Amino acid sequence: MANIKPKLLILLITIILIFAVYLSYIGGYGSDEDTLPMIYVFERRLSDGSFVTSRFTGNPVAELGIGFLSYYFGSFVVNIITFLFFFSGIIFIYYSLSKNLDNNLYIFLLLCLSSHVLFFDNIEPIDYSWALLPFALGIFFLKKKLIELSVIFFAISVGVRLNYLIFILPVIYFYPYNYSISLTRKSIIFISIFFVSGLFYLPIWYDYSFSLEWLTSARPTEQGFLGLLARFTYKILVAFGILQFIIILSNIITSKILILNFYKQKLIFFLILLNLGLFLYIPAELSYLQPAIIILYFFVSKYFNSKLIYLIICLNFLTWIISFNFLEIEYKNQDVCKTREAISANFKLSIDKGAIQNFIDTRSMIECWAYDTYEERTKKILSGKALK
């Protein structure tokens, strides 16, 4: 498959990684409104032991990890570690889903690194890669038949993001290197993961007086199911890139070999399907699609023609410079510091700024939430310094 020499691919990957280090350095505490609440969770528990959560369900592992690194080391360290978790995670994903490592690994890494969603959203102090790495390690140890370690790391991934419990289910039952394990034992393994991961959420369960009202989310349901479906479709196209999505989908549909391989890869099929189902339920952040993007890129790296793969990679990199849009969206609120609700959309082709410029422009968005704190802490947040 690889018409390009591995050394050239390694060089390109190395350049991208160096660029990621630079962006981690200048990125500050990012542009996500959930970052400071996660750090605040750690600060409150450190200062007076009070129990608070950053979001509805809480994300206890990420709250403590990101909070600890931000408090003691600052934004550069937490950004670098977050990105390293992502990069390590996709390597373990590839190795765990393949029989062995091969040169297709470099193609897969380039596909993932060139994705504007996977690359830029993982240079932020946010928890997507914090869940991905332990999830990937869970599959890795499952492949090595180290079940106890697998249970621990799967549970940690759920402790970071609760939705990963759904992704673990098909891994346990459809993992191709897991056939020697009986159905009964697979069920016991999943129950063990469910129990151990549930321990991370005991404090919030206690805090809600043993009710399950905390198992909720902020869904954009104002415009009903059609509104959800419209957001779902549009954001999938934006996440993959319009041309890239058309290339991938059309080739799978029109090729009997690809359809057959996609059908045989039950684990890949169910992971993507479950992620899309969750995204249809709450079509909010593009990064909610990260698992589906990564798994689909694994399939592409294994089964697609090399010329098509390189075309997808080139188109991905093009979105770093410019982005193509086919909708003109009107928002109820134009304030970037508030949640923007789309109220209408019209078809209109346009060329917008690319992912690099968007990353740079959004570094100041942390100001939207930093000024809610006392002056000295605000200065540290805006300068990316340790908050201790």
N, C-alpha and C positions, 0 to 999 in steps of 0.2 A: 504493500500500500504506500509506503513512504517513499516518494520520489525525491524528496528533499533529504539531504544527509542529516543524520541525527545530530552531528556537531553544530550544524547551522540552526537546528531547532533549539538545541540547548543554549546557544548564544542568544537567540531571540528571547527565550524564557528568562535568561539571566538579566537581560536588559529590562524586561518588564518587572522583574523582582526588584531591581535597583530603583526603578521608577516608583514602585510601591513604597519603598523605604522613604523616598523623598516626600511622597504625598502624605505618608504617616507623620513625617516631621512637621509639615506645614498645615496639616489637617485640623489641628486643635481637637476639641471635643465634639466635632462633627456637626451634623445638621438634623439629627433625629431628636424629636421631642421626648423620647423615652430614656435618653442617656442620663440626663441629670436626675430624674426620679430614681433610676437604678443606683446611681452613686449616693443619693440621699438615703436610700435604704441602708446602705452600709454605714454611713455616717451616724444615723440615728441609733443603730444597734451598737455601734462603737461608743457613742457618747453616753447614752443613758439606757440602752437595752430595749428601747421602745420597738414595738412591732408595727411596721408599715410595709406596704407593697408598692411597687412601681406601677403596676397595672392591675387589671381585674384579678387574674389568677395568681399574679406574682411569678417571678422567674428566679427562684432562690439562688441557684448556683451562679447564674450570670450576675445577679445583683451583688453577691458577695465578691465574685472574681473581678468584675469590672470596677466595682466600688473600691476594692482593696488596691488595685493597680493605679487607679486615678488618684486616690487619696495619698498614697505614698510615693508614686513615681511620676505621675503626670500623663498628659495625652499621648506623647510620642511612644512611650512604652506600651500603653494599653492598645494603641493603634497597631503597633508592630506585632504584638502578641495575637491580637484579633486576626490580623491578616495571616500570620503563621499558622494559626488554627485552621483557617480556610485552606491554605495551600497544603498543609499536612493532611487535612481531611479528604481532599479530592485525590491525593495520592493513595491513601488507604482505601478509598472507595474503589479506585481502579484495580488495585491489587486484590481486593476482596471479591470483586465481581469477575475477575479474570482468573484463568488457570495459572498464569504466571506473568511476570513483568516482561514487556517487549517494547519495541520502538513506537508502537501505537500509543504508549503512555505519553510521549511528547506531544503527539497530535491532540490527545485528550486534554492535556494541560493547557495547550494553546487555545483550544476551543473555550475552556472555562475562563482562562485569564483574559481572553479577548472580549468576553461578555461584559457589557457595561454594567449590568446588574451584579454579577458575581464579583467583578473586580472592585468597583468603586464602593459598593455597599458594604464590603468587608474591610474597608479602611476607615471604619467608624467604630466608636466604642458602643457597639450594639451586639446582640446576642446570637445572630444567625450562625456564625461559624463556631461559636461556643457550644452549640448543640450538634453541629455537623461532625466535628472531630470525634467526640465520644461515640456518636452513632456509627461512624465509620470504623472506629476501634472495636465496637461491639460486633460488627460483622466480621472484622478481621479475626478476632479471637474465636468467633463461632466457626470460622473456616479452619482454624487451628485446633478445634475441638477443646478449647479452654473455656468450658461453659461458665464456670464461676466468674472469670474475668469478663466474659461477654455480658453476663447479667449485670455486673457492676457498671460497666460503661454504658450499656443501654439505659440503665436507670438514671445515670448522670445526665444523659442527653434529654431525658424526659424532665429531669430537675431543672434543666435550662429552659426548654420550651415544651409545654405540656402536649402539644400536637404531635410530637415525635412518637408518642405511644402508638398512634395509629400507623405510623410508618414501620414500627418494629413488628407489628402483627404479620404482614406478608413476608418479612425477612425470616421470621421463625418458621413459618409453614411452607414457604416456597423457595427458600435458599437452595440453589442447585447443588451445593457441596454438603448438604445436610440430610441426604436421603437415608443414611444409616441410623438416624435418630428416629425412634418410634413416634407415632402421633401422640401417644400418651405423654411421653417425655417432653415433646415440643410444647404441649399444653402446660405442663408443669413449669417449664422454662419461662413461658410467657406470664403465667400467674406469679412467678417469683419476681420477674421484672416489674409487673404491676404493683406488687406489694412493696418492693424496695423503693421504687420511684415515688410511690405514694407517701413515703415517710418525709420527703422533701416538702410536701404540701400539708402536713399535719398542723403547723402553726396557723395557717390561714383557715383551715377547717375548724380549728378551735376558736379562732377569732370570730368566725361567723356562727358560733354556737351550734356547731355540727350540722348546719344546713349546707346545701350545695349552691347557694345563690352566687358564690364567687366564680362558678364555672360559666362565665358569660364573656361577651366581647362587644365592642362597639361596631355594630354592623351598619352599613349605609343602606338602610331599608326604606328610606323616605319615598322612593319612586317604585317600590314593589319589586316583584321578581324580574320584570323586564329591565328595570334599572340595574339590578344586580347582574343580569345577563349581559347588558351592554358594557358595563364596567369590566366584567370578566373577559369578554372578547377583546375589547380595546387594549386592556392592560397586558394580555398575553401577547398580542402583536407588538406592543411596545417593548416588552421584556425580551422577546427573542429577536426583534427586528422584523419588519414586514416581509422583506425579501427573503431573509433567512428562514422565517417560518414557512413561507410558501415553498421554498426549496425542500425543506425537510419533510413537510407534510405530503407534498405532491410525489416525492420520490418513494415514500413509504407506501402510499396508496397505489401507485402505478407499478410497483415492482413486486412480483410474486415472491421473490426471494426475501425481500425485506419484510413483507407481510408475514411470511412463514417464520422468519427469525424472530420477529416481534411477538408473534403468537407463542413461540416456544419459550421465549424469555418471560415467563410468568411473573417473576419478581420485578423485572423492569416495568412490565405492563401495569401491575397493581400499584407500584410506588408512584408512577406518573399519574395513574387514574385517581388515586387517593389524594394526591397533592392538588390536582385540578378540582376534585370535589370540594376540598377544604377552601380553595380559592374562590370557587363559585359561591360558597356559603358566606365568605367575607373577602370580597375582592378589593382589598385595601392596598397595602404596600406591595410593590413589585417583588421585593425580596421574599415574600411568602412563597414565591414560585421557585426559590433556589433549589430545593431538592429535585423538582421535576426537570429543571434546566440541566442540572448536573447529570442526572440519570439518563436523560435523552441524549446528551452529548456523549456519554459513554457508548450508547448504542450507535450513534453516528460514527464515532471513531473506530468502531469495530466492523461496521458493515457497509458504510457508504464508500462510494468511489472517491479516490484521493483528490481528484480535481474539484469535485463538489465540496469536499471538506475544506480545501484551501480557499475556495470561493467564499464559503461561510465565514471563515476566519478573517478574510480580507474585509468582508462586509461588516463584521463585528468591529474591527479596528476603525472602519470608516465612521461608525457611530461615535467614536471617541472625538472625532473632529466636527462632524455635522450630523444632524438627525433629521430624518424625513417624517413628516406628520401628514395625516390625511383628514384630521378633524380640527375644527376650530371650536374650542370648548369655552362656554361661558360659565363662570363660577358665581355663586351667590355672594361669596366674600372674597375680595381681592387681597386681603391682608395676608401676607406670607407667614405671619406669626400665628395665624389661626387656621383651624382645619377648613380646607376649601371644599365646598360642596358643589359638584357640577349640576347645573340646572338645565342646560341645553347644549346641543352639539350640532354643528353643520359640517358637511363634507367640504373640505378645502385643503388642497395640497400646499404644503409649505416646507421650507427648510429652516430648521432651528439650530441653536448652538449645540455642540456636541457634549459628550459626557465629561471631558476634561474641563471645559469652560464652566459647565454646570457645577462640577465639583468645587471649583475655585469660587464661583459666585455664592455658593451656599455655605461657605465657611462662616459667614457672618450671622447665619440664622441662629446660632447658639445664643446670640444676644436676646432673642425672643424670650428665653426662659432664664437666662443668667441674672437678669435684673430683679428677679423675685427674691434674691438672697441678699445677705448683708454685703457691704461695700468691698471688704477685703477678699471675701470668697469670690465675688463677681470678677474682680481684677484677675484672680488666679485662673478662673474659668476662661475668661476672654484671652488670656495669654497662654493657655494650655499647660500651666504649671501644676505641680502636685498640690492637692487641696489640703494637705495636713497643716 
